[in-house]
Amino acid sequence: MIEKQNISRDEIAETIKSEFGFNRKLCLDIVNDIIEIIIEGLQSEKQVKIHNFGTFKLNNKASRIGRNPKTKEEFNISRRNVITFKASKVLLKYINNKISD
């Protein structure tokens, strides 16, 4: 069984640092800038497509009635924005080939 692994901005920056030899602050700035570009793109365009990686989309979910499964009590779930990600065919092919190896 594969354990769930979360990765932090610092870990990504550390990987860039070890791969390319840049200083730590520059690597962290690069990571933060990429994330900021994605956020700004979602806010302005509602979609960010990264070639050969995938597409982030901002979707609106309408309000709806929810129910507590234990108490059966109904409550209103307010409308909200959600971000979805759809991996590109290239990324999916790469992932599937790595898993089967």
RANORCOR-V846222 format. One record per residue. N is the residue number from 1. RES is the residue in one letter. SS is DSSP state (alpha for helix, beta for strand, coil for the rest). NEAR is the number of other ideal C-beta (glycine too) atoms within 12 Angstrom. D_FIRST is the distance of its C-alpha to the first C-alpha in Angstrom with 2 decimals. Layout:
N,RES,SS,NEAR,D_FIRST
N,RES,SS,NEAR,D_FIRST
This chain:
1,M,coil,3,0.00
2,I,coil,6,3.81
3,E,coil,5,6.42
4,K,coil,6,9.50
5,Q,coil,7,12.32
6,N,coil,9,15.94
7,I,coil,12,18.65
8,S,coil,14,22.27
9,R,alpha,21,25.52
10,D,alpha,17,26.30
11,E,alpha,17,23.21
12,I,alpha,23,24.16
13,A,alpha,27,27.73
14,E,alpha,20,26.83
15,T,alpha,19,25.10
16,I,alpha,25,28.28
17,K,alpha,21,30.42
18,S,alpha,14,28.88
19,E,alpha,12,28.96
20,F,alpha,14,32.50
21,G,coil,10,34.16
22,F,coil,18,35.38
23,N,coil,15,36.04
24,R,alpha,21,33.51
25,K,alpha,14,35.66
26,L,alpha,16,36.11
27,C,alpha,25,32.39
28,L,alpha,23,31.76
29,D,alpha,19,34.71
30,I,alpha,24,33.27
31,V,alpha,26,29.95
32,N,alpha,20,31.93
33,D,alpha,18,34.35
34,I,alpha,22,31.71
35,I,alpha,20,30.24
36,E,alpha,16,33.84
37,I,alpha,18,34.72
38,I,alpha,26,31.89
39,I,alpha,18,33.03
40,E,alpha,16,36.67
41,G,alpha,21,35.98
42,L,alpha,24,34.28
43,Q,alpha,16,37.22
44,S,alpha,12,39.88
45,E,alpha,16,38.56
46,K,coil,19,35.77
47,Q,beta,20,33.64
48,V,beta,27,32.42
49,K,beta,19,31.48
50,I,beta,19,30.08
51,H,coil,11,30.83
52,N,coil,14,27.92
53,F,coil,20,25.43
54,G,beta,23,25.95
55,T,beta,25,28.06
56,F,beta,28,28.05
57,K,beta,20,30.25
58,L,beta,23,31.95
59,N,beta,18,32.49
60,N,beta,14,34.63
61,K,beta,15,33.50
62,A,coil,13,36.47
63,S,coil,12,36.99
64,R,beta,13,36.13
65,I,beta,12,36.25
66,G,beta,15,33.11
67,R,beta,13,32.73
68,N,coil,11,31.24
69,P,coil,8,29.30
70,K,coil,6,30.44
71,T,coil,9,34.09
72,K,coil,9,34.59
73,E,coil,11,36.54
74,E,beta,12,36.95
75,F,beta,13,37.03
76,N,beta,13,37.47
77,I,beta,15,34.61
78,S,coil,13,36.51
79,R,coil,12,36.35
80,R,beta,14,34.12
81,N,beta,16,32.80
82,V,beta,16,29.18
83,I,beta,22,27.65
84,T,beta,18,25.61
85,F,beta,21,24.07
86,K,beta,18,24.11
87,A,beta,19,22.70
88,S,coil,18,25.22
89,K,alpha,15,25.04
90,V,alpha,15,25.01
91,L,alpha,19,21.95
92,L,alpha,17,20.07
93,K,alpha,14,21.21
94,Y,alpha,17,20.16
95,I,alpha,16,16.59
96,N,alpha,13,16.28
97,N,alpha,11,17.89
98,K,alpha,11,15.67
99,I,alpha,10,12.42
100,S,alpha,8,14.30
101,D,coil,7,15.59
